[in-house]
C-alpha cells in the first residue's frame, strides 16, 4: 500500500510569492491534515479536511488556505509569502480519529 | 485552547541507560498518541492510549496514560543508538495538538 505522497519535496520562493503544495493520502483515507514544522514552534496544526470539507482549522492567518478534492487529494496554498513561512510542511492522512500517517513533507524556503 | 507540553526538551543519554519523557495537557484528553521522528525524517506513529491509567509496552518502550487523562509518559529502557530522534506526544481527536517534543541523543 503506497504511503502519503507530498510534492514538491523542496522548493525555494521569494517574499511576496505564493506556493501550492500537494498531498496524496493513503488509499481509502478520507481525512487529510496539514502541519507546519519549524525548529522553534514544533508541529503546528494548520487544517484538517474530510470528504472535501474543512472540519478544523488552526491559528494561522488567512494567507494559508487549503482544499480537498473528491479523490481525497489535498492542496494547501500560502499567498504573499513571508520569511517566517520557511518550514517543513507535513501532510498526514488517517481513517478518522486515529493514528496519523505522515508524508515526507515539503520543505519550503522563503528568501 | 488545548495545550500539550513535553519535558524535557532535550535528553542526552548514555547507551544502555533508561530515561523517561513526560507529556502534560491543559485539558482532559480523549486519547493520546506518541510519534517518533528520526533526524531528517517525518513523524511515525508509535502508539495510542485511550483508557485512564492505561499502560502499553513495545519492547523496550513503556507508555502510560495518567488516571486523570491529562498526562502521559514514555519510558525507554536500555537505550540504544536506534532510539535517537524526537519523540512527540499528541492529544485530541481531529485536531491533534502536538507537544514540542523531546529530542534524544545517545552517547555510545
HADDOCK unambig.tbl for C-alpha pairs under 7 A between the chains (distance, minus, plus):
assign (segid A and resid 42 and name CA) (segid B and resid 100 and name CA) 5.04 0.50 0.50
assign (segid A and resid 43 and name CA) (segid B and resid 98 and name CA) 6.07 0.50 0.50
assign (segid A and resid 45 and name CA) (segid B and resid 97 and name CA) 6.95 0.50 0.50
assign (segid A and resid 56 and name CA) (segid B and resid 95 and name CA) 6.39 0.50 0.50
assign (segid A and resid 97 and name CA) (segid B and resid 93 and name CA) 5.04 0.50 0.50
assign (segid A and resid 97 and name CA) (segid B and resid 94 and name CA) 5.55 0.50 0.50
assign (segid A and resid 99 and name CA) (segid B and resid 45 and name CA) 6.43 0.50 0.50
assign (segid A and resid 100 and name CA) (segid B and resid 45 and name CA) 6.74 0.50 0.50
assign (segid A and resid 101 and name CA) (segid B and resid 44 and name CA) 6.96 0.50 0.50
assign (segid A and resid 102 and name CA) (segid B and resid 42 and name CA) 6.50 0.50 0.50
assign (segid A and resid 102 and name CA) (segid B and resid 43 and name CA) 6.32 0.50 0.50
assign (segid A and resid 102 and name CA) (segid B and resid 44 and name CA) 6.90 0.50 0.50
assign (segid A and resid 103 and name CA) (segid B and resid 42 and name CA) 6.83 0.50 0.50
assign (segid A and resid 104 and name CA) (segid B and resid 41 and name CA) 6.76 0.50 0.50
assign (segid A and resid 104 and name CA) (segid B and resid 42 and name CA) 5.54 0.50 0.50
